[in-house]
Amino acid sequence: MIDPYVALDRETALAYLDLAAQQTMAKWAMWTVIVSGASALVSAGALLGLFLSLRQTRRAMLEARFANEIQSQAYAFVEAIEHGTTTPFTARVTNTGATPATHFLIGAKAEIIKRGSKPASVKVDEIKLNIWTRLGAQEKTTVGLDVEDRTDIEAFNRNHVGDDEILLVSGRLIYTTVHNHDHQSHFMFYADRQNSSVFRRPNSNLPTFERMKLSKADKQKFRTIWDDAV
């Protein structure tokens, strides 16, 4: 800063004034940089807030869509089976959902096992799947249930089973909802020598209404079954 009480020659005074002007400009430049940096941070914060808001909105929309689908989709399962005439068994399929199943596939296997044993869930490639079209909301239908190997069924019907043996029928119901998602419900029923005409459910927790992630091979298999049916 220039001392006003010190006498200066003209050149020295101009040099001091020039220096003072440069210092003032430097201070203004510094504050300009600070303000610009603060503005950039505020803008970045606003963009981050907008991004987080959009992501939250998208998540909320997906959750609402999922909740709506859960409430409105088909819930199909095999309620009961009986001995059949043209097929070894018939199955009563029930949809308790609010919308139809556009189509469904059902298949099973039958085997004689020891009472009290714990059979594994049947695999898709172990059973013969038959396709049926549309099961309406809150509707029931009875369909034929076939198996590839009828050896144990014939033995059971001829009473060639022991008192500690049962005929177990296990299978899968695979259905497609109006939301174009595939679901499955496993089922098991058994009959014994004393009540050969009555099938009952074993005490087991089987997956029901389970959403499936089909492999390309499974999708092609189901597509072939559908094309053959229509």
C-alpha positions in Angstrom: 0.0 0.0 0.0 1.2 3.5 -0.8 1.9 5.8 2.1 0.3 9.1 1.2 2.6 11.0 3.5 5.8 9.9 1.6 6.7 12.1 -1.3 7.4 10.1 -4.4 8.5 11.0 -7.9 6.2 10.4 -10.8 7.6 7.1 -12.0 7.8 5.6 -8.5 4.2 6.7 -7.9 3.0 5.1 -11.1 4.8 1.9 -10.2 3.1 1.8 -6.9 -0.3 2.4 -8.4 0.3 -0.3 -11.0 1.3 -2.7 -8.3 -1.8 -1.8 -6.2 -4.0 -2.4 -9.3 -2.4 -5.8 -9.9 -2.9 -6.8 -6.3 -6.6 -5.8 -6.5 -7.0 -7.7 -9.7 -5.4 -10.8 -8.2 -7.8 -10.7 -5.2 -10.8 -10.4 -7.6 -9.4 -13.3 -9.7 -9.0 -15.4 -6.5 -12.6 -14.7 -5.5 -13.8 -15.4 -9.0 -12.1 -18.8 -8.9 -13.6 -19.5 -5.4 -17.1 -18.6 -6.6 -16.7 -20.6 -9.8 -15.5 -23.6 -7.8 -18.4 -23.3 -5.3 -20.8 -23.0 -8.3 -19.4 -26.1 -9.8 -19.7 -28.0 -6.5 -23.3 -26.8 -6.2 -24.1 -27.9 -9.8 -22.4 -31.3 -9.2 -24.4 -31.7 -6.0 -27.6 -30.8 -7.9 -26.8 -33.3 -10.6 -26.0 -36.0 -8.0 -29.3 -35.2 -6.3 -31.2 -35.4 -9.5 -29.5 -38.8 -10.4 -30.4 -40.2 -6.9 -33.9 -38.9 -7.2 -34.4 -40.5 -10.6 -32.9 -43.8 -9.4 -35.2 -43.7 -6.4 -38.2 -43.0 -8.6 -37.2 -45.8 -10.9 -36.9 -48.2 -8.0 -40.2 -47.1 -6.6 -41.8 -47.7 -10.0 -40.3 -51.2 -10.3 -41.4 -52.0 -6.8 -44.9 -50.8 -7.5 -44.9 -52.8 -10.8 -43.7 -55.9 -8.9 -46.3 -55.5 -6.2 -49.0 -55.1 -8.8 -47.8 -58.2 -10.6 -47.7 -60.2 -7.3 -51.3 -59.2 -6.5 -52.7 -59.8 -10.0 -50.8 -62.8 -11.4 -52.0 -66.4 -11.6 -51.4 -68.8 -8.8 -51.8 -72.4 -10.1 -51.3 -75.7 -8.3 -52.4 -79.3 -8.4 -55.1 -79.7 -5.8 -55.7 -83.4 -6.1 -55.1 -86.4 -8.3 -57.2 -89.6 -8.9 -56.9 -92.8 -10.9 -57.7 -92.2 -14.6 -59.2 -94.2 -17.5 -57.5 -93.0 -20.6 -54.4 -91.9 -18.7 -53.0 -93.4 -15.5 -54.2 -90.4 -13.4 -56.2 -87.2 -13.6 -55.1 -84.0 -11.9 -57.3 -81.2 -10.6 -55.5 -78.0 -11.4 -56.7 -74.8 -9.6 -55.9 -71.2 -10.2 -56.5 -69.0 -7.2 -55.0 -65.9 -8.8 -56.8 -62.8 -10.1 -55.7 -63.3 -13.7 -55.6 -66.4 -16.0 -52.6 -68.6 -16.7 -52.2 -68.3 -20.5 -51.2 -72.0 -20.7 -49.7 -74.6 -18.5 -47.6 -77.8 -18.7 -48.0 -80.8 -16.4 -46.0 -84.0 -16.0 -45.3 -86.6 -13.3 -43.6 -89.9 -12.6 -44.9 -92.7 -10.5 -42.8 -95.0 -8.3 -43.2 -97.5 -5.5 -41.1 -96.4 -2.5 -40.7 -97.4 1.2 -43.1 -95.6 3.6 -41.3 -92.9 5.5 -38.5 -92.3 2.9 -37.8 -88.8 1.6 -38.0 -88.7 -2.2 -36.3 -85.8 -4.0 -38.3 -83.4 -6.1 -38.8 -84.5 -9.7 -36.7 -83.0 -12.4 -38.2 -81.6 -15.6 -36.2 -84.0 -17.8 -37.5 -87.0 -15.8 -41.1 -86.5 -16.8 -43.4 -86.4 -19.8 -44.9 -82.9 -20.1 -48.3 -82.3 -21.7 -49.5 -78.8 -22.4 -53.0 -77.3 -21.9 -54.3 -73.9 -22.9 -55.6 -71.2 -20.5 -56.7 -71.6 -17.0 -59.0 -68.8 -16.0 -58.8 -66.7 -12.8 -60.4 -68.5 -9.8 -61.0 -71.6 -12.0 -60.5 -75.3 -11.7 -60.0 -77.9 -14.4 -59.3 -81.6 -14.5 -56.7 -82.9 -17.0 -55.1 -86.2 -17.9 -51.8 -86.9 -16.1 -49.5 -89.3 -18.0 -46.2 -90.9 -17.0 -43.6 -92.5 -19.2 -42.9 -95.5 -17.1 -46.0 -97.3 -15.9 -44.2 -100.4 -14.4 -44.8 -99.4 -10.8 -48.4 -98.4 -11.5 -49.2 -101.8 -12.9 -47.5 -103.5 -10.0 -49.5 -101.3 -7.6 -52.8 -102.1 -9.4 -52.0 -105.8 -9.2 -51.4 -105.4 -5.5 -47.8 -106.3 -5.8 -46.7 -104.0 -3.0 -45.8 -104.6 0.6 -47.5 -103.1 3.6 -44.6 -100.8 4.1 -44.6 -99.5 0.5 -46.6 -96.7 -1.2 -47.2 -95.5 -4.7 -45.8 -92.0 -5.0 -46.8 -89.7 -7.8 -44.6 -86.6 -8.0 -44.4 -83.9 -10.7 -44.5 -80.3 -11.7 -47.0 -77.9 -13.0 -45.4 -75.1 -15.1 -47.6 -72.2 -16.1 -47.2 -68.8 -17.7 -48.9 -65.7 -16.3 -50.4 -62.8 -18.3 -47.2 -60.9 -17.4 -45.3 -63.5 -19.6 -43.4 -65.0 -16.6 -43.0 -68.7 -16.1 -43.8 -70.2 -12.7 -43.9 -73.7 -11.3 -45.6 -75.6 -8.5 -44.3 -79.0 -7.4 -46.7 -81.7 -6.3 -46.7 -85.1 -4.6 -49.4 -87.5 -3.8 -49.4 -91.1 -2.5 -51.7 -94.1 -2.1 -51.0 -97.2 0.0 -52.3 -100.8 0.0 -55.0 -100.1 2.5 -56.4 -97.1 0.5 -55.4 -97.8 -3.0 -58.1 -95.6 -4.6 -57.4 -92.5 -2.5 -54.3 -90.2 -3.0 -53.1 -88.1 -0.2 -50.5 -85.4 0.3 -47.3 -86.3 2.2 -46.1 -84.0 4.9 -43.5 -82.1 2.9 -42.9 -78.5 2.0 -42.8 -78.3 -1.8 -42.1 -75.1 -3.8 -45.3 -73.6 -5.2 -45.9 -70.5 -7.4 -42.1 -70.3 -7.9 -40.9 -68.0 -10.6 -38.6 -69.9 -13.0 -35.4 -68.8 -14.8 -35.5 -71.1 -17.8 -32.4 -72.0 -19.8 -32.4 -71.7 -23.5 -32.7 -75.5 -23.8 -35.8 -75.6 -21.5 -37.4 -72.7 -23.4 -36.8 -74.6 -26.7 -38.2 -77.8 -25.2 -41.4 -76.0 -24.1 -41.6 -74.2 -27.4 -41.5 -77.6 -29.2 -44.2 -79.1 -26.9 -46.4 -76.0 -27.6 -45.8 -76.2 -31.4 -46.7 -80.0 -31.4 -49.8 -79.3 -29.4 -51.2 -76.6 -31.7 
